[in-house]
Amino acid sequence: MGSLTDIKIRNLKPQERPYQVADGDGLILEVRPSGQKAWLYRYRVHGR
C-alpha cells in the first residue's frame, strides 16, 4: 500500500488518456487529460 503524499499528487501530470493511481484500501486518484484530479472509492457490499 503506497500512500500518496501531497507532493506525489501535485507531480502527477495529465496524459492523453485518463489514468488511475492507487492509494490503498480501495481509494484511487484519477488524473484526467484536462489535468483535473478526482478521488474514487471502490467498495463492495456483501461481496458484490
Phi, psi and omega per residue, in radians:
M1 nan 1.915 3.141
G2 -1.790 1.863 -3.091
S3 -1.283 2.432 3.105
L4 -1.458 2.259 3.086
T5 -1.697 2.943 3.124
D6 -1.000 -0.747 -3.115
I7 -1.150 -0.756 3.126
K8 -1.075 -0.725 -3.125
I9 -1.159 -0.755 3.139
R10 -1.110 -0.530 -3.094
N11 -1.475 -0.074 3.096
L12 -1.278 2.169 -3.085
K13 -1.824 2.541 3.108
P14 -1.153 2.602 3.088
Q15 -2.157 -3.122 -3.105
E16 -1.067 -0.622 -3.138
R17 -2.093 2.684 3.076
P18 -1.091 2.538 3.050
Y19 -2.430 2.814 -3.066
Q20 -2.130 2.534 3.094
V21 -2.179 2.150 -3.094
A22 -1.387 2.419 3.064
D23 -1.817 -0.389 3.111
G24 2.080 2.656 3.125
D25 0.969 0.602 3.066
G26 1.579 -0.060 3.138
L27 -1.574 2.220 -3.056
I28 -2.316 2.464 3.044
L29 -1.861 2.144 3.119
E30 -1.763 2.276 3.101
V31 -1.897 2.119 -3.064
R32 -1.718 2.764 -3.117
P33 -0.983 -0.484 3.127
S34 -1.294 -0.202 -3.095
G35 1.733 -0.146 3.122
Q36 -1.199 2.487 3.110
K37 -2.094 2.370 -3.104
A38 -2.368 2.395 3.075
W39 -1.478 2.380 3.068
L40 -2.162 2.526 3.105
Y41 -2.179 2.064 3.131
R42 -1.742 2.226 -3.076
Y43 -2.495 2.894 3.098
R44 -2.228 2.539 3.063
V45 -2.151 2.057 -3.122
H46 0.979 0.708 3.080
G47 1.353 0.104 3.140
R48 -1.914 nan nan
